[in-house]
Every structure is written in C-alpha cells, then in structure tokens.
C-alpha cells in the first residue's frame, strides 16, 4: 500500500515516493497530487493523514467542496447530456436578459461555428445579445481578443454598455492612437511590431480604418503606408471575435467598396463573427449576398446562393410583435401618432418664402435632370426638405450656398469622392454637408436666384418666430396639461442643425433647459448631453445622425419638427423611446405645413391606410411601410409629386401597391424577413432561476468558515473577512431584480478571480485520509452507504509545450457514486445526494479509522472507474471536436495573414514576415499533432459514509 502522509509545509496530502538518510538527516521525495509535482521535504515535515483533521469544521468542508464542484461543473460545461448546455453569461452579467435574448444566445453557441447575422428589429437589444455571446465565449475559453466595429455615433454607446452590463473593458481606438504607438515604436525592417496587440479588446469606427486605393496628391507608397497602418495590421491582429454593428453598410454597391474590403479582411481573419443589422436585406440582393459571404464565403458565393433555407441557419431574428417579457406579456406597449398641420395663411411672408423656394428647387431639379447632373438633383431635393424645416435653416443654407457659388464660379467641385449609392445612407444634415458646394458649368443665374431667396428669408426671420415654432409651444403646454406633468420630457427631431440651433435658442429664451445632439459632436460631448437630458434638461433636440444609438426610455413623447422623405427614418426616431423598458404609451407628433404638398400626401396615405386597416386589422403605418424598399419608393413618390407636379392620389396608390407587392414577395421569397424566432419563455425563466449564484454563495461562506474567515449579513449584503485579512463590504451573489447595484454594493460572481479560484482549485483526498460519517437532513431516511465525488480529467500529453494552439489543454467533468450497504451502485441516488448537499444540514457523527477509510476509498474508486467511462468518452469527443474547430480557425487565420502580408510594399519586410509566419504555422502543426495524445485521470474530491436519518 502506498505510504500517504500529510505535508505540513504544503498543507495537503502527499505520497512518499522514496526516502534517503544522509549524515543524520532523512529527506523524502513526495508527490503532491494537487500540484502534480514531486518535491523533497524533511521527514520531520510529514504527519499522519489525520493530522489536518478538524471534526468541528468537517461539515463546512463538505459543503464547500460539494458547492464548489457544482460551480466548476457549470464552468466546464460538463453537465449530463440530457440537461443540455448551461448558459453562463446571463448569470454572470448585471443585465437580466429577456426570453428572446436568451434564445439568441442559446442558438448562437449551439453550433460549431459562431458566425451569425443578428437581425432583430430595432429596439430589441442586439447589443445585449452580442455582449452575452461575447461573455459566453470568453467564459468557455474560446475568445481572448475581440474587436467591435461600429458607426461613429454608436461607438461610445458600445463602450458604455459592454462596461455597464458585462464588466468588459474596451479601448476606443482612433487612428491617432496608432500613430502615437508608431512614434513610440518605430517600424524597423523585420521588426514586424503590430500596435493592435496592445488592445486585446478594441472598438473602432466603421470608416476610420477602411483601406483606400488612391487619394488625390498621394504617391503609391503613401497609399500603401496608410493601408499598412490603418487596415493591414488591423486584419492581421489575430482577433478571435469580430462584432460589426449596422453591418448592412458593409455590403456596398460592389465588392470594391472600401467598407466591404474592411469587412472581408476582418471576416477572413476571425473564427467568430457577429453581424448586427435590423435591416440587412434592403432590396439589394447583390449587397446582401456579399454580407452573407462574410459569414461563409463557400455557402454564399453569389446572389444566386441566397435562398431562405440556406440563409436561415446563419440568421437570428426576432420581431417586435413576438417579443415578450419573462412573464409572457408583450414587450412593447401600443403607441399613438398624430399629424399636426401648421396653417401659414396668417404668415404671408413665410408662405411666400416657402412657395418661392419650392419654385426654385423645381426649376433647378428639372434643369439638373436635363443636364444629367445627379448631385444637383440630390441638392435640389434636399433644399425642398429644408424649406419645410425652418426659416433659420433656409437662411443659413442659402448663405452657405451663395458663398460656395461665388467662390467657385464655373469651376467644377473639387474633391468629390462619393458615389451616388453612398448618398442614399446619409441623413439630411450629412447630405447638406456633402452637397452644398456642388457646382457645375452653366449655373451662373443661380447666384441671382439665391440672392433673392436669401433676402426673403432674412426678412421673414426678422419679422418674428416661425408659425411652426409657435405651434410647438402650444403643443408643449397642451401636453403638460394632458400628462399632468410640468416637467414632462420631450424629444424633438429635426433633419438640420440650423433648425436645431433655432429651436434651442427659442426654447431656452422661454425658460426651458435643452440638451442637443447632432452628428458632428465628439463622443464625450454626446455623452454629456445625454446625461443632461436624463437629469435636468426637459427637452432634447436631436438631428437624425445625432439620434443614432440613443436609448431614451425615460421619455415617451417624440415630436418630429420636420419629416424626412423616408418613413423608416421617422420610425428610427420614435424607436429612441419606444424601446425595451419603456413603461408608458409612446406619443409621436408629426409637424407639416397645412395645404402643403407634404400634408396632402400624408392625408391621402392615411385615407388609403384606413381602408387597409378595415381589410387587414393592421393599424400602424410602420407595419405597412416596413419593407426594405419602402423608404426608396416613398422618396421617389415625393420627388415626382413635389418636383414634377404629379397627381398625388395616383402616385400614393402606385407606391402603396408597389409596397404591398414587395410585402408579398418578402413573405414568399425573402431570405431574411420570413425568418423569425419563437423565444422559449420556460427556458428563460428556468435560466433566471438557476441556482448557480446560490452555489457560489454557499461555496464562499463555507470556505470562509472552514479556513477561519468570517461572514456577517446585513441590510446591504454580506461583510466578508478572508483568511488573509482582506475585507469586503456590501457583497451580493445575485443582483436583485429591477434594482441596480449601488456604489456600495459588490456583486460577487465568477468574474472575481478569488471566487473563481475557489471553484477551480479543489484539493484531492488520498487513500487512508479519514472519511466522515454523516447524517444529512433532506435525504430519505432509507439512504445509507458510501458516497464519493470525483473529478474526471482529460489532459493533453505535451501540456507545457503548447504556445500557438487554441484549445483547452485540460478538460474536466464531475461525477459521483453511491454504494449501498449491500455494495450495490446507484448513480441516480448519488446525483440526488450531491444535489442536496449544498443546502442541506450536515451533521458529522464521527470519522472512520484509517483502515476503514482506505477500504471505503478503494470501493468508491472502483465504482467511479466503472461508471465514469462514458463521461470520459464524452470528454474525448469534445476534445476531438475542438481539434477540428482549431484546424478550421487556424486555416482561416493563417491564410488571411498570408494574404495581408503579401500586400506589404517593402520586399524585405514582406519576406521576413512570410518566413516568420511559416515558422509559426509549422510549430502550430506540431502542437496540433501532439494534442491528439491525451491522458485520463480520476481525482477523488470528497467521500463520506452516510448514516440513515433518524425518524422523529
């Protein structure tokens, strides 16, 4: 029999391998099973196995080990096959996920390849879903490096939500940050330094790092240098997970568009990819095919491959109407929308200005069509929308336009690099900034026209406030009365900064505190204005670009001071408050000029929609116009009516007919819009009620009592005193529902390294170590016999030589065995005992002597060897699957890095990097081959003899 002792130095059981006496001193070589190491110790440091025996704390040890093994089992994902996987992320985050978000997470991690399009409708929390998937992959050890790509207006929101909800820190990286690193670490031939390696988790804006093919005045070398710094190093930085928000922007008009090239480079280099878009298929099959090709190029080589049955496995999509709370109630409340007509008959000068501007843009539009001047066409349409916004916007726009016209004379506009397709995604203010300096030959008379219109605008502005802003004041006071709230918060949208500034000045002069957001603001400034609206400001005035990504559920009134010629932009505006967590009915108000073309169009649309309502029961304009092409069809209709004097009724009829035809097509053939998820409410409820936090709590408290620490509960949570002297106050193990953590609270979960270590570093017990005899309240009185808990391990043989391979080096599962007094093995009973232990009252009666403990140890060891073979086989299967995934990941990564290196302009640098990559790939292949050799092991963690419970 092996000579087992207790090492007072290492405070654990050890096995004596041999001993040697030299010059009067006896030194032993001992094996420490918990460290898997052989060390030398003095014989005097060894004690009998019962030297560490403390019967008074034995119940705490049992409770600690039983609870910790439960936690470790969940962490290792080693639940019994019939239970399915346990999702860790929802229990680890400070957000309480909704059923559809839990469903999205479950679907995303259930497959072999985590490459999905998250296509939930606006306001359903795709950011939260992406964060949950990120956390799950990290907790499972599959992701170390993550890159988030988002539009500039959303980058700060991503950073905040990842920190707030998931405790994940992301660096917001600008081009200037990389340039600073470049100055600190100059690139040397052969050095190959990549500053991205300093950012394990980074956020970048979509357009800041896309590659370029040329730039005015730049040499070929300068372009290559730019791409090396901004793009090439980015895609070769070995990201594990890439998340792209507003991913439809990557599709582009062709595969040569810079955004698509950025997406393609990142998609090829990362094994895990999440594309987020509420509108992924915008009626453009080629662009959508390119988007799906980022997820799987072999599955989607062209638009012909875009079929619903092929797309469905890659898409996770929930519709608002099917989204529910954890109680099964509709997630979103109904909302009301009213059109408010502003009469200009009592404002003759303002009416004249509107009509004169309309005549000017009609003439300019038709002339531009004749001259085939597409940018002038866009500009004239834009000016008509400005005419419906405010006199301030008209005046400031005409001033800027006049300045450009007089500066440029007959010169062509210089520096225009946009494509017509690029203009379709821009908001009103963004279009204005791009197009205001458009000039083409033959437009000399425009200077005189603009002079005249500008004088009219100045005259109207001097005369007093616009009719619309006066109607706005009436509405504000009316709403205060209806809502019985003198501090009612209002969200006002306009397309143009000129109107925004006018509204801010007008309202502040009348005592209203206003916050403003627009697309030109830096991220910190936006954050400050959002905070102001949440606290002291009553009114937020936002442009469309500024409103992207806002979560303003604390307000419920939206006023569209002017209307874009795209109903989905209006829907996006209202979606800023009509979001998850909105407790009130959302009220939206749309301002238009009475008897204007816009108001007459809306009247006809409402009239025709009322007929549709009677036929179908659909009562929201959004439900009718919610198709990918609706916005484009609406804009085309408005252009024909306003610019070409078309009849309103037949144009509206044609538009609605085209939309309905598209809806039919979508229902029958759309690769995305026919896909929808049905959240499992029971599964969500079960996960939210999972006992993991309770296991963590029991594990922690039992450990403290076992090791001489202390735990005191008070109104703020637990006050914990650790054996090493550290103290923690206000500790909670589960966040209280609908109650945010206070600054004095500390949420203790598996993110905490100390807590995690309690679960993952459980000591083994040795044969002959005293086994307790216990009585467990909560078990049936008839249960008596031997019970043992074991860790079954699969370990790669060459564990310490792995540098490049990315798979778990050690896999663990937990199993328990119960032997009755008659020696029969009962595995279900064993599991029931383990399930009971973390919360049961355990009474230690006595300890078995060494001989009986050794005998019990051997019996339980034989039992688990018999029963645990199937469990080890499942670990082997998981290991083989990991090897397959690693082959796929590395193949993608090495190929992408090789392609990027070949684009490097300097031959000596290119050759050095290729040779280094080849050496790394060869080393990886050797490691992969070694990883196929594995070693099995069984580690006993806990054993006891269970006595029958005494009957009362």
HUSUL-V524660 format. One record per backbone hydrogen bond with DSSP energy under -1.0 kcal/mol. NH is the residue of the N-H (numbers start at 1). CO is the residue of the C=O. Records with the same first field share a line. If there is no record, write none. Layout:
NH->CO, CO
//
This chain:
4->2
5->14
6->47
7->12
8->45
11->7
12->7
14->5
15->31
16->3
17->29
18->29
20->27
22->25
25->22
27->20
28->41
29->18
30->39
31->15
32->37
36->32
37->32
39->30
41->28
43->26
45->42
46->43
47->6
51->48
53->50
57->54
61->57
62->58
63->59
64->60
65->61
66->62
67->63
68->64
69->65
70->66
71->67
72->68
73->69
74->70
75->71
76->72
78->73
83->80
84->81
92->88
93->89
94->165
102->98
103->99
104->100
105->101
106->102
107->103
108->104
109->105
115->113
116->273
117->314
118->275
119->316
121->318
124->121
129->125
130->126
131->127
132->128
133->129
134->130
135->131
136->132
137->133
138->134
139->135
140->136
141->138
142->137
146->200
147->241
148->202
149->243
150->204
154->151
155->151
158->154
159->155
160->156
161->157
162->158
163->159
164->160
165->161
167->163
168->162
171->201
173->203
178->174
179->175
180->176
181->177
182->178
183->179
184->180
185->181
191->188
197->194
198->195
199->196
202->146
203->171
204->148
206->150
208->205
218->215
223->219
224->220
225->221
226->222
227->223
228->224
229->225
230->226
231->227
232->227
233->228
235->231
237->234
240->145
241->145
242->272
243->147
244->274
245->149
247->276
249->246
250->247
251->248
257->254
261->257
262->258
263->259
264->260
265->261
266->262
267->263
268->264
270->266
272->240
273->114
274->242
275->116
276->244
277->118
288->284
289->285
290->286
291->287
292->288
293->289
296->292
300->296
305->302
306->303
307->305
311->307
312->308
314->311
315->312
316->117
322->319
323->320
325->329
328->325
331->323
336->586
338->588
340->590
342->592
347->344
351->347
352->348
353->349
354->350
355->351
356->352
357->353
358->354
359->355
360->356
361->357
362->358
363->359
364->360
365->361
366->362
367->363
368->364
369->365
370->366
371->367
373->368
377->373
378->374
379->375
380->376
381->377
382->378
383->379
384->380
385->381
386->382
387->383
389->386
390->386
394->390
395->391
396->392
397->393
398->394
399->395
400->396
401->397
402->398
403->399
404->400
405->401
406->402
407->403
408->404
409->405
411->408
413->439
426->423
431->427
432->428
433->429
434->430
435->431
436->432
438->435
446->443
447->444
449->445
450->446
451->447
452->448
453->449
454->450
455->451
456->452
457->453
458->454
459->455
460->456
461->457
462->458
463->459
470->466
471->467
472->468
473->469
474->470
475->471
476->472
477->473
478->474
479->475
480->476
481->477
482->478
483->479
485->480
488->485
490->538
491->557
492->540
493->559
494->542
500->496
501->497
502->498
503->499
504->500
505->501
506->502
507->503
508->504
509->505
511->508
512->507
515->539
517->541
521->518
526->522
527->523
528->524
529->525
530->526
531->527
532->528
533->529
534->530
535->531
537->532
538->513
539->513
540->490
541->515
542->492
543->517
547->543
550->547
552->576
555->552
558->587
559->491
560->589
561->493, 559
569->566
570->566
571->567
572->568
573->569
574->570
575->571
576->573
577->574
578->574
579->577
580->123
582->579
587->556
588->336
589->558
590->338
591->560
592->340
594->342
596->593
600->596
601->597
602->598
603->599
604->600
605->601
606->602
607->603
608->604
609->605
610->606
612->608
613->609
614->610
615->611
616->612
617->613
624->620
625->621
627->625
630->627
633->629
634->630
635->631
636->632
637->633
638->634
639->635
640->636
641->637
642->638
643->639
644->640
646->640
651->647
652->648
653->649
654->650
655->651
656->652
657->653
658->654
659->655
660->656
661->657
662->658
663->659
664->660
665->661
666->662
667->663
668->664
669->665
670->666
675->672
677->317
684->680
685->681
686->682
687->683
688->684
689->685
690->687
695->691
696->692
697->693
698->694
699->695
700->696
701->697
702->698
703->699
704->700
705->701
706->702
707->703
709->704
710->721
712->719
714->717
717->714
718->731
719->712
720->728
721->710
722->726
725->722
728->720
731->718
732->746
739->736
745->742
746->730
748->732
752->749
756->752
757->753
758->754
760->756
761->757
765->940
769->766
773->846
774->945
775->843
777->841
779->776
783->780
785->946
786->819
787->944
788->817
789->942
790->815
791->939
792->813
793->937
794->811
795->935
796->809
797->933
801->798
811->794
813->792
815->790
817->788
819->786
820->824
823->820
826->818
830->826
831->827
832->828
833->829
834->830
835->831
836->832
837->833
839->836
843->775
845->773
846->773
848->771
853->849
854->850
855->851
856->852
857->853
858->854
859->855
860->856
861->857
862->858
863->859
864->860
865->861
866->862
867->863
868->864
872->868
873->869
874->870
875->871
876->872
877->873
878->874
879->875
880->876
881->877
882->878
883->879
884->880
885->881
886->882
887->883
888->884
889->885
890->886
891->887
892->888
893->889
894->890
895->891
896->892
897->893
898->894
899->895
900->896
901->897
902->898
903->900
904->901
910->906
911->907
912->908
913->909
914->910
915->911
916->912
917->913
918->914
919->915
920->916
921->917
922->918
923->919
924->920
925->921
926->922
927->923
928->924
929->925
930->926
931->927
932->929
933->930
935->795
937->793
939->791
941->789
942->789
944->787
945->772
946->785
947->774
//
